[in-house]
Amino acid sequence: MFDGAAFVELDSRGVIDGASALDRLVDARARIGFAELGALLLAILRALRAAEQAEGGPYRLGRLSLSSLLVSAAGELELVGLGHPVTTTDEDGRVCTTEAVFQTAEIAAGGRATARTDRLAVAALRRALLPHVDLPPSLASAMRGEGTTSELASIIRALEADAPLADDELGAALASIEAIHAHVGIEPDPEGLQRLLSDLALGLPIQSDWDLRSGDLTEETTVVSASGAWIESPSQDRARVDLGPSLRRMLALLLTNHRTEPGRTSSTWDLLEAGWPDEKVLPDAGANRVYAAIKRLRNMGLRGVIERRDDGYRIAIHAKLTELDA
């Protein structure tokens, strides 16, 4: 108690909060991976559901605040308070409170929090983050009402609908997020989210879309086999990463273009045909496969080596790359 009011003092490992992390991401002109966004939403929904099912509960918040998501130097997400802004101090000891609140109109008007309002608060946070997310092609098409993605669009509409989603609102919301990821073929990536949050918390350089498009590199020399069979990267402590057949064929196409005509791009469909030559794949599903495969190649040591252009992907012209026949 302090001056007649109850308060809780938290021993937290937080270095920055979610709002500050987003500010740093925007300053770097970088984007959140779709797999990382999924991991963030699932973590929040699971925390809300645990609070709802806690002994002595249900505890419901009705609102979410980015400034309540504390991040440790190791990138661990601490969901402190969730629905209430966190007051912190900056480097000079000045108090700074960041308000980034997501809630329904009824909660703003002082209404009672329910599982539905918690679910809609997560949906509002998700919508607010989408402009900062690298969206897979089929999801972007579904959001524009294009393509053969009516099932995906219906899942998204159900997640954000004001009407009750199910008896178990938060459980249904968890299932909806997982269904969206299953539909586009990209698994949520909690490890990737932790790496991103750690870099943001520590103020490390974040590779931006501009970096990837311009060919600015952050890696030392990367060694690859000319056939695309393996990668040996400084970021992997010189470990050799053996690639599966689809990734190998895609990388071999990119390397051949780079070797014979530096700067030449391979379209999504060129890469799809190289990776899966004997399969007939719907356009949206094919684009998602390529998107996920490029992300895997980058995470295996080719970040800063493979860059995206308006007409496809290529090896950066000035990439620090060595090819070996072995």
N, C-alpha and C positions, 0 to 999 in steps of 0.2 A: 504494500500500500504506500502511496505517496500523495500527500495533500488530500487524503480521503478517496483517492482513485486507485483502482487495482491496475497493475501493469506487470508485464513479463519481460525480464532481461534475457536476451538470447545470446548464447555463446556460439557464434556462427563463424564458419570459415570463409564467408563471403568476401570477395574482393571488389566486385562491382555488381550492380543489379541489372536486370533484364533490359531496362530502358537505356542504360548507359551502354550496354553491349550492342544494342541495335544502333545507337548513335555512332559507335565506332565502326560498325559494319557499313553504314551509309557513308561515313567519311572516307572509307576505303574504296567506295564504289563497288563493293563486293555483294554477293548474293548468298542466301541460304540454300543449301541443297534440298531438294524435295524429300530425300530420305531423312535428312536431319530435322526438317520441319515435322515430319511424321513422328519421329522419336520425341520431340518436344511436346506435341499434342497428347501423345499417349502417356507421357510422364505426368502431365497435368491432370488428365482424366482419371488416371489410376489414383493419384493423390486425393482428388475430390471423392472418388468412390470409396476409398479407404476411410475418409472422414465421415462419409454418409453411413458406413457400416460399423463405425467404431463403437465400442462399448460406451453406453451413456448417450449415444447419438440418437437420431442422425444429426450431424453437423453440416449445415449447408451455408454457402457464402452468398450466392447470387451475383457476385461480381468478381472480376479478376483484375489484377494490376501488374503490368510488366515490372514496375519498380519493386514488387514483392518477390520477384524471382531472383534470388541471390546466387551468384556464381563464384566458386572458389578458384584459386589459381590453377588447380588441376582440371578445371572445367566441370566440376561436379555441380549439379543443379540442386539448390536448396530451396524448396518451395515454402518459404517462410511467410505465413500469414495469408498468402494467396490473394485474398479479397481486399486487402487493405494496403495503402501506400506505405512504403518504408522510408523513414527519414534517415539520411546518412550525412556524413560530412565529407567535404572535398579535401584536396591535399593541403589547403590553407586553413582547415578547421572550420570553414563556414558551413552552416547547415544548408543542405539542398534536398528538396523533396520533388521528385518527378511524378507527376500525375499522368498515368496512362491507363485509364479505367475502362473495362468492358463490362456492360451490364444491360439488362432489358429496361424498357421504360417503366415497368411496374416497380422494379427495384429502385430506380432513380427517384420514383415518387414515394418511396418508403414502404413498398409492399413486402410481403413475406417471401423469403428465399425458398425455392423448391429445387428438386433435382432437375426440373425442366429449365429453370433460370440458370442453374449452373452449366447445363449443357449448352444453352444459347450464349452464355458468356464465353465459353470456349470457341464456339462457332464465330463469334464476333472478333475474338483475338486472332483466329485463323484468317479471317478475311482481311484484317488489318495488316497481317504479315505477308500476304500473297504478293504484293508489289515488290517485295524484297527476296522472292523465292525464284529459283531456276526451275520453272515448271516443265514437266515432260509434255511432249506435243499433244497427246490425246487428252490430257487434262485441260490444257489451254483451249483446245478445240471444244471440249464439252462446256467450258465456261462461256465460250462465245456462241454456243448453240449450233456448232458446226460438226460435220463428220458423222461417223457411225458410232456415236458414243452416248446414245440415249440412256442406256443402263447406268453408265457412270454419272450422267447428269442427274438421274433420278436419285442415286445414292447421295449426291451432294445436296440436292433439294431437301431430302428427308432429314439430313443432319442439321440443316439450318431452319427447318420448318418450325413455326411458332406452336403448332399443335403438338400434343404429347407424342413422343417417338415410340415408347413402349412402357410397360410396367417398370422395367429396370432402365431408366433413362440413360444413365451414365454407362451402363454395360452395353446398351444399344449403340451409344455414341462411339465407344471403343471399337465395337464390331464394324461400324461404318467407316472409321478411319482405316482399319485393317483391310476392309473390302476395297476401298479406293486404291490402296497400295497394291493389293492383289490384282486389281483390274489393270493397272498400268505396269505391273511386273517389276516394281521397285520396292524392296523391303525397307522398313524404317531402320535407321542406322544410329543407334545410341552412341556407339564408339565415335562415329564421325561428328555427332553433335558435341560430344565432350571435347574432341580435339578443337573444333571451331570455337567453343566457348572458352577453352583454355587460352587459345591465341588471343581472343578478344580481351580476356581478363588481364593477361600479361602485357597487353599492348604490342604484341608481335605483329609484323606485317601480314596483312590478309590479302591473298591473291584475288584480284578483282576481275570482273568480266573484261575490263579494259586491258588488263595485263595479258589475259589469255588471247585477246584479239590482236594485240599489238606485237606479241612475241617477246615481251619483256620476260626474262627468265629468272627463276629463283633457285634453280638446281645447279650443282656442279655437273661435270660431264657424266652423262648416262650412257651405259654400254648396252647395246641390244644385239641380238643375232639378226643377220640379214634376212632370215626366213620368218622373223617375228616369233620365234619359238620361246624366247626368254628375254627377261629384262634384268639388268644389274644396275641398281641405282644407289647413289650416295645416301638418299633418304631411307633406304632399307639396310643401311650399314653394309653395303656391298653384297647383300644377300641376293642370290639368283632366284627370280620368280619365274617358274615354268608356267606357260600359258596353255589354256585349253584350245581345241581346234578353232573355234569361232573367233576368239580373241587373237589367236595367232594369224589367221587369214586376214582379219581386219588390219592388224598392225603391219603385216607384210605389204598390203596395198598402200597404206600411208607411207611406208618406207620406200617403196618402189617409186611412187610419185615424187617423193622428196629427192630421191637419188637422180632420177632422170629429168625432172622438171621442177626445181625448187619453187615453192609457192603454189603449186597446183593443189587444188582441193579435191576431196572425194565427197560426193553428195551422200546424204543419208541412204539413198537407195543403192548407190554403189557399195557402200559399206555393208548394207543388209545382204546384198547378193553375194558379197565376198564371205561374209560370216556364215550365212545359212543358204548355200547355193541351191540346195535341192528342196527347199521348203517354200510353200505358197503361204504368205503371211498377209493379213489385212494391213492396210497402210498405217493405221494408228498403232497397232500392235508392233509392226516392224519398226516404226520410229521410236517407240519406247525401248525396244531391244537395243537399238543402236545407242540411244541416250544412256541406258544403263551400262552398256559395254564400254563406252568412252569413259564414263565415270570410274569404272573398275580399272581401266588402263591407267588413268591419271593417278588413282590411289595406289597403284602398284609401282609408281616411280616415274610416271610420265607427266606429272603436273608441271606445267610450264613448257612442256615439249609438244604435246598435242594442243592445238588451239582451234577455236571455233571461228568460222567466218560466216558471212551471210549466206553463202552457197554451199556450206558443208564444213568439213574438218580437214586439217592438214598438219604436218609437222612444221613447227615454227621455223621460218627461214634461217634464223640465226641460232637455232637450238644447239646446245652443247652436247652433241650426240656422236657416239662412235659405234660403227657397225662392225661386227665380227662374223666370219663365215662359220665358225665353230658352233 
